[in-house]
Amino acid sequence: MGSGDWGPVLIAVLFFVVLTPGLLCQIPGNDRRIAEFHSMRTSYLAIFVHTIIFFGFCAIFMVAVGVHLSSG
């Protein structure tokens, strides 16, 4: 069995947890705010914005930076 590259998996999981709308921050916030912190609420627009940010960060860290973590 060969060793796998766990870097992209760990980066994706980390960004998924950190960029969950309402967990740490929510962009755009409810009530016409730019950002809310630890609101534990979300909206469709916040989900869309966080999805775009998630894919942007994943692309930067996986392709441009080239994060690799080998097991084995």
Secondary structure as UniProt FT lines:
FT   HELIX           7..18
FT   TURN            21..23
FT   STRAND          25..26
FT   TURN            31..32
FT   STRAND          36..37
FT   HELIX           44..59
FT   HELIX           60..64
//
